[in-house]
């Protein structure tokens, strides 16, 4: 297992600063560790997403291009 030597007390901000000093490879490992946890997504949220996906498939012309929309913001 890789080890990292930290010479700071770890407040949240300090932890963020420590992570910024890591290599891209190690940052990705941390990202994977955080986001690969089992997440409990409420059924209500899952239902909303599935409904929106179905609407997009039925009527794809209703979708907007993000690049165009972001320029209007």
N, CA, C and O atoms as CSV, one atom per row, in Angstrom:
chain,resi,resn,atom,element,x,y,z
A,1,UNK,N,N,0.853,-1.192,0.000
A,1,UNK,CA,C,0.000,0.000,0.000
A,1,UNK,C,C,0.885,1.236,0.000
A,1,UNK,O,O,1.884,1.298,0.717
A,2,UNK,N,N,0.509,2.222,-0.812
A,2,UNK,CA,C,1.251,3.462,-0.864
A,2,UNK,C,C,1.036,4.245,0.428
A,2,UNK,O,O,-0.031,4.172,1.037
A,3,UNK,N,N,2.037,4.978,0.832
A,3,UNK,CA,C,1.877,5.827,2.006
A,3,UNK,C,C,2.231,7.257,1.632
A,3,UNK,O,O,3.021,7.505,0.721
A,4,UNK,N,N,1.638,8.175,2.346
A,4,UNK,CA,C,1.865,9.593,2.107
A,4,UNK,C,C,2.241,10.227,3.431
A,4,UNK,O,O,1.538,10.059,4.428
A,5,UNK,N,N,3.327,10.942,3.443
A,5,UNK,CA,C,3.760,11.631,4.649
A,5,UNK,C,C,3.166,13.030,4.654
A,5,UNK,O,O,3.406,13.816,3.738
A,6,UNK,N,N,2.395,13.337,5.681
A,6,UNK,CA,C,1.797,14.656,5.819
A,6,UNK,C,C,2.395,15.353,7.032
A,6,UNK,O,O,2.499,14.762,8.106
A,7,UNK,N,N,2.780,16.590,6.861
A,7,UNK,CA,C,3.380,17.361,7.946
A,7,UNK,C,C,2.462,18.487,8.398
A,7,UNK,O,O,2.922,19.584,8.713
A,8,UNK,N,N,1.162,18.211,8.429
A,8,UNK,CA,C,0.206,19.234,8.837
A,8,UNK,C,C,-0.868,18.605,9.709
A,8,UNK,O,O,-1.131,17.405,9.622
A,9,UNK,N,N,-1.489,19.434,10.559
A,9,UNK,CA,C,-2.698,19.004,11.245
A,9,UNK,C,C,-3.808,19.042,10.211
A,9,UNK,O,O,-3.801,19.889,9.318
A,10,UNK,N,N,-4.749,18.139,10.326
A,10,UNK,CA,C,-5.718,18.012,9.236
A,10,UNK,C,C,-7.078,18.622,9.556
A,10,UNK,O,O,-7.979,17.935,10.037
A,11,UNK,N,N,-7.218,19.909,9.285
A,11,UNK,CA,C,-8.552,20.490,9.201
A,11,UNK,C,C,-9.036,20.177,7.792
A,11,UNK,O,O,-8.263,19.681,6.972
A,12,UNK,N,N,-10.270,20.451,7.505
A,12,UNK,CA,C,-10.784,20.174,6.167
A,12,UNK,C,C,-9.999,20.962,5.126
A,12,UNK,O,O,-9.601,20.412,4.100
A,13,UNK,N,N,-9.774,22.244,5.385
A,13,UNK,CA,C,-9.029,23.057,4.422
A,13,UNK,C,C,-7.610,22.551,4.245
A,13,UNK,O,O,-7.085,22.559,3.132
A,14,UNK,N,N,-6.998,22.122,5.300
A,14,UNK,CA,C,-5.643,21.587,5.199
A,14,UNK,C,C,-5.634,20.273,4.428
A,14,UNK,O,O,-4.719,20.009,3.647
A,15,UNK,N,N,-6.647,19.458,4.648
A,15,UNK,CA,C,-6.749,18.215,3.899
A,15,UNK,C,C,-6.872,18.508,2.404
A,15,UNK,O,O,-6.243,17.845,1.580
A,16,UNK,N,N,-7.682,19.500,2.068
A,16,UNK,CA,C,-7.824,19.889,0.662
A,16,UNK,C,C,-6.474,20.327,0.101
A,16,UNK,O,O,-6.106,19.938,-1.008
A,17,UNK,N,N,-5.745,21.123,0.851
A,17,UNK,CA,C,-4.431,21.569,0.399
A,17,UNK,C,C,-3.468,20.389,0.236
A,17,UNK,O,O,-2.656,20.369,-0.689
A,18,UNK,N,N,-3.563,19.416,1.129
A,18,UNK,CA,C,-2.706,18.232,1.021
A,18,UNK,C,C,-3.054,17.439,-0.239
A,18,UNK,O,O,-2.160,16.971,-0.944
A,19,UNK,N,N,-4.338,17.290,-0.520
A,19,UNK,CA,C,-4.764,16.544,-1.702
A,19,UNK,C,C,-4.298,17.250,-2.971
A,19,UNK,O,O,-3.921,16.595,-3.942
A,20,UNK,N,N,-4.321,18.569,-2.968
A,20,UNK,CA,C,-3.859,19.329,-4.135
A,20,UNK,C,C,-2.395,19.040,-4.461
A,20,UNK,O,O,-1.967,19.197,-5.604
A,21,UNK,N,N,-1.627,18.616,-3.453
A,21,UNK,CA,C,-0.208,18.353,-3.648
A,21,UNK,C,C,0.055,16.942,-4.188
A,21,UNK,O,O,1.186,16.626,-4.559
A,22,UNK,N,N,-0.957,16.109,-4.233
A,22,UNK,CA,C,-0.787,14.739,-4.701
A,22,UNK,C,C,-0.651,14.679,-6.213
A,22,UNK,O,O,-1.023,15.609,-6.929
A,23,UNK,N,N,-0.121,13.587,-6.672
A,23,UNK,CA,C,-0.044,13.357,-8.117
A,23,UNK,C,C,-1.460,13.130,-8.647
A,23,UNK,O,O,-2.378,12.815,-7.890
A,24,UNK,N,N,-1.617,13.294,-9.947
A,24,UNK,CA,C,-2.927,13.063,-10.565
A,24,UNK,C,C,-3.410,11.645,-10.299
A,24,UNK,O,O,-4.597,11.423,-10.056
A,25,UNK,N,N,-2.493,10.688,-10.346
A,25,UNK,CA,C,-2.841,9.287,-10.110
A,25,UNK,C,C,-3.411,9.105,-8.708
A,25,UNK,O,O,-4.421,8.424,-8.531
A,26,UNK,N,N,-2.768,9.711,-7.709
A,26,UNK,CA,C,-3.249,9.571,-6.334
A,26,UNK,C,C,-4.563,10.326,-6.113
A,26,UNK,O,O,-5.418,9.873,-5.353
A,27,UNK,N,N,-4.725,11.477,-6.776
A,27,UNK,CA,C,-5.994,12.199,-6.682
A,27,UNK,C,C,-7.134,11.345,-7.227
A,27,UNK,O,O,-8.226,11.316,-6.658
A,28,UNK,N,N,-6.872,10.646,-8.339
A,28,UNK,CA,C,-7.897,9.770,-8.905
A,28,UNK,C,C,-8.234,8.621,-7.958
A,28,UNK,O,O,-9.394,8.220,-7.858
A,29,UNK,N,N,-7.233,8.092,-7.267
A,29,UNK,CA,C,-7.488,7.021,-6.291
A,29,UNK,C,C,-8.411,7.525,-5.186
A,29,UNK,O,O,-9.337,6.826,-4.775
A,30,UNK,N,N,-8.153,8.743,-4.708
A,30,UNK,CA,C,-8.994,9.321,-3.656
A,30,UNK,C,C,-10.403,9.553,-4.188
A,30,UNK,O,O,-11.385,9.253,-3.509
A,31,UNK,N,N,-10.500,10.086,-5.398
A,31,UNK,CA,C,-11.802,10.304,-6.014
A,31,UNK,C,C,-12.579,8.994,-6.117
A,31,UNK,O,O,-13.762,8.938,-5.781
A,32,UNK,N,N,-11.915,7.957,-6.579
A,32,UNK,CA,C,-12.571,6.652,-6.698
A,32,UNK,C,C,-13.027,6.134,-5.336
A,32,UNK,O,O,-14.119,5.579,-5.211
A,33,UNK,N,N,-12.196,6.315,-4.327
A,33,UNK,CA,C,-12.551,5.841,-2.983
A,33,UNK,C,C,-13.780,6.564,-2.453
A,33,UNK,O,O,-14.625,5.961,-1.792
A,34,UNK,N,N,-13.877,7.850,-2.744
A,34,UNK,CA,C,-15.015,8.633,-2.261
A,34,UNK,C,C,-16.289,8.274,-3.013
A,34,UNK,O,O,-17.329,8.048,-2.395
A,35,UNK,N,N,-16.217,8.218,-4.345
A,35,UNK,CA,C,-17.422,8.075,-5.153
A,35,UNK,C,C,-17.813,6.639,-5.432
A,35,UNK,O,O,-18.905,6.399,-5.949
A,36,UNK,N,N,-16.972,5.680,-5.113
A,36,UNK,CA,C,-17.326,4.286,-5.345
A,36,UNK,C,C,-18.004,3.648,-4.143
A,36,UNK,O,O,-18.246,2.441,-4.123
A,37,UNK,N,N,-18.305,4.457,-3.154
A,37,UNK,CA,C,-19.052,3.939,-2.009
A,37,UNK,C,C,-20.474,3.642,-2.453
A,37,UNK,O,O,-20.978,4.248,-3.399
A,38,UNK,N,N,-21.110,2.718,-1.775
A,38,UNK,CA,C,-22.514,2.448,-2.070
A,38,UNK,C,C,-23.339,3.647,-1.615
A,38,UNK,O,O,-23.344,4.005,-0.437
A,39,UNK,N,N,-24.020,4.246,-2.546
A,39,UNK,CA,C,-24.856,5.389,-2.227
A,39,UNK,C,C,-26.309,4.962,-2.235
A,39,UNK,O,O,-26.763,4.262,-3.140
A,40,UNK,N,N,-27.020,5.388,-1.231
A,40,UNK,CA,C,-28.450,5.125,-1.179
A,40,UNK,C,C,-29.167,6.293,-1.828
A,40,UNK,O,O,-29.306,7.362,-1.233
A,41,UNK,N,N,-29.617,6.079,-3.047
A,41,UNK,CA,C,-30.355,7.108,-3.760
A,41,UNK,C,C,-31.828,6.840,-3.528
A,41,UNK,O,O,-32.328,5.765,-3.859
A,42,UNK,N,N,-32.530,7.822,-2.955
A,42,UNK,CA,C,-33.949,7.606,-2.659
A,42,UNK,C,C,-34.727,7.213,-3.916
A,42,UNK,O,O,-34.447,7.702,-5.011
A,43,UNK,N,N,-35.689,6.341,-3.746
A,43,UNK,CA,C,-36.512,5.871,-4.866
A,43,UNK,C,C,-37.196,7.028,-5.588
A,43,UNK,O,O,-37.359,6.991,-6.808
A,44,UNK,N,N,-37.600,8.067,-4.830
A,44,UNK,CA,C,-38.251,9.211,-5.454
A,44,UNK,C,C,-37.312,9.868,-6.463
A,44,UNK,O,O,-37.736,10.270,-7.546
A,45,UNK,N,N,-36.036,9.973,-6.100
A,45,UNK,CA,C,-35.036,10.581,-6.991
A,45,UNK,C,C,-34.787,9.688,-8.210
A,45,UNK,O,O,-34.670,10.170,-9.337
A,46,UNK,N,N,-34.709,8.390,-7.963
A,46,UNK,CA,C,-34.518,7.462,-9.075
A,46,UNK,C,C,-35.674,7.552,-10.059
A,46,UNK,O,O,-35.474,7.529,-11.274
A,47,UNK,N,N,-36.881,7.655,-9.523
A,47,UNK,CA,C,-38.074,7.745,-10.366
A,47,UNK,C,C,-38.038,9.003,-11.229
A,47,UNK,O,O,-38.372,8.955,-12.413
A,48,UNK,N,N,-37.632,10.132,-10.640
A,48,UNK,CA,C,-37.548,11.388,-11.390
A,48,UNK,C,C,-36.556,11.250,-12.543
A,48,UNK,O,O,-36.850,11.661,-13.666
A,49,UNK,N,N,-35.401,10.680,-12.276
A,49,UNK,CA,C,-34.380,10.514,-13.312
A,49,UNK,C,C,-34.888,9.604,-14.426
A,49,UNK,O,O,-34.722,9.918,-15.605
A,50,UNK,N,N,-35.498,8.494,-14.068
A,50,UNK,CA,C,-36.018,7.568,-15.075
A,50,UNK,C,C,-37.112,8.212,-15.925
A,50,UNK,O,O,-37.184,7.978,-17.131
A,51,UNK,N,N,-37.958,9.018,-15.296
A,51,UNK,CA,C,-39.006,9.714,-16.046
A,51,UNK,C,C,-38.389,10.707,-17.031
A,51,UNK,O,O,-38.829,10.808,-18.176
A,52,UNK,N,N,-37.380,11.432,-16.584
A,52,UNK,CA,C,-36.723,12.405,-17.467
A,52,UNK,C,C,-35.997,11.715,-18.615
A,52,UNK,O,O,-35.989,12.222,-19.737
A,53,UNK,N,N,-35.397,10.576,-18.348
A,53,UNK,CA,C,-34.727,9.826,-19.413
A,53,UNK,C,C,-35.742,9.345,-20.441
A,53,UNK,O,O,-35.485,9.393,-21.644
A,54,UNK,N,N,-36.886,8.886,-19.972
A,54,UNK,CA,C,-37.929,8.411,-20.886
A,54,UNK,C,C,-38.447,9.562,-21.742
A,54,UNK,O,O,-38.657,9.386,-22.942
A,55,UNK,N,N,-38.659,10.744,-21.143
A,55,UNK,CA,C,-39.119,11.909,-21.901
A,55,UNK,C,C,-38.091,12.306,-22.955
A,55,UNK,O,O,-38.455,12.684,-24.069
A,56,UNK,N,N,-36.810,12.222,-22.609
A,56,UNK,CA,C,-35.745,12.591,-23.553
A,56,UNK,C,C,-35.724,11.627,-24.742
A,56,UNK,O,O,-35.499,12.040,-25.879
A,57,UNK,N,N,-35.959,10.348,-24.471
A,57,UNK,CA,C,-35.974,9.362,-25.561
A,57,UNK,C,C,-37.191,9.562,-26.460
A,57,UNK,O,O,-37.098,9.405,-27.677
A,58,UNK,N,N,-38.323,9.906,-25.868
A,58,UNK,CA,C,-39.546,10.104,-26.630
A,58,UNK,C,C,-39.494,11.372,-27.473
A,58,UNK,O,O,-40.062,11.427,-28.564
A,59,UNK,N,N,-38.807,12.389,-26.957
A,59,UNK,CA,C,-38.836,13.698,-27.596
A,59,UNK,C,C,-37.442,14.337,-27.515
A,59,UNK,O,O,-37.263,15.317,-26.791
A,60,UNK,N,N,-36.450,13.801,-28.244
A,60,UNK,CA,C,-35.074,14.282,-28.112
A,60,UNK,C,C,-34.880,15.731,-28.551
A,60,UNK,O,O,-33.916,16.369,-28.127
A,61,UNK,N,N,-35.767,16.267,-29.387
A,61,UNK,CA,C,-35.607,17.653,-29.818
A,61,UNK,C,C,-35.863,18.659,-28.701
A,61,UNK,O,O,-35.549,19.840,-28.848
A,62,UNK,N,N,-36.428,18.202,-27.591
A,62,UNK,CA,C,-36.678,19.098,-26.463
A,62,UNK,C,C,-35.399,19.363,-25.669
A,62,UNK,O,O,-35.353,20.286,-24.856
A,63,UNK,N,N,-34.364,18.558,-25.903
A,63,UNK,CA,C,-33.109,18.717,-25.175
A,63,UNK,C,C,-32.329,19.901,-25.725
A,63,UNK,O,O,-32.376,20.198,-26.919
A,64,UNK,N,N,-31.616,20.565,-24.835
A,64,UNK,CA,C,-30.816,21.716,-25.215
A,64,UNK,C,C,-29.335,21.370,-25.169
A,64,UNK,O,O,-28.908,20.537,-24.370
A,65,UNK,N,N,-28.568,22.003,-26.014
A,65,UNK,CA,C,-27.132,21.806,-26.046
A,65,UNK,C,C,-26.500,22.605,-24.900
A,65,UNK,O,O,-26.717,23.813,-24.799
A,66,UNK,N,N,-25.730,21.949,-24.045
A,66,UNK,CA,C,-25.169,22.603,-22.868
A,66,UNK,C,C,-24.257,23.775,-23.237
A,66,UNK,O,O,-24.299,24.810,-22.571
A,67,UNK,N,N,-23.446,23.641,-24.264
A,67,UNK,CA,C,-22.550,24.724,-24.663
A,67,UNK,C,C,-23.343,25.984,-25.013
A,67,UNK,O,O,-22.951,27.094,-24.652
A,68,UNK,N,N,-24.444,25.805,-25.710
A,68,UNK,CA,C,-25.278,26.966,-26.076
A,68,UNK,C,C,-25.967,27.542,-24.848
A,68,UNK,O,O,-26.009,28.760,-24.680
A,69,UNK,N,N,-26.504,26.692,-23.993
A,69,UNK,CA,C,-27.215,27.148,-22.814
A,69,UNK,C,C,-26.257,27.858,-21.854
A,69,UNK,O,O,-26.601,28.902,-21.300
A,70,UNK,N,N,-25.080,27.312,-21.656
A,70,UNK,CA,C,-24.149,27.920,-20.702
A,70,UNK,C,C,-23.730,29.318,-21.130
A,70,UNK,O,O,-23.412,30.151,-20.281
A,71,UNK,N,N,-23.723,29.595,-22.443
A,71,UNK,CA,C,-23.385,30.937,-22.929
A,71,UNK,C,C,-24.509,31.924,-22.657
A,71,UNK,O,O,-24.274,33.131,-22.600
A,72,UNK,N,N,-25.719,31.426,-22.491
A,72,UNK,CA,C,-26.860,32.306,-22.217
A,72,UNK,C,C,-26.963,32.643,-20.734
A,72,UNK,O,O,-27.699,33.559,-20.365
A,73,UNK,N,N,-26.251,31.932,-19.888
A,73,UNK,CA,C,-26.347,32.168,-18.447
A,73,UNK,C,C,-25.576,33.389,-18.019
A,73,UNK,O,O,-25.556,33.724,-16.834
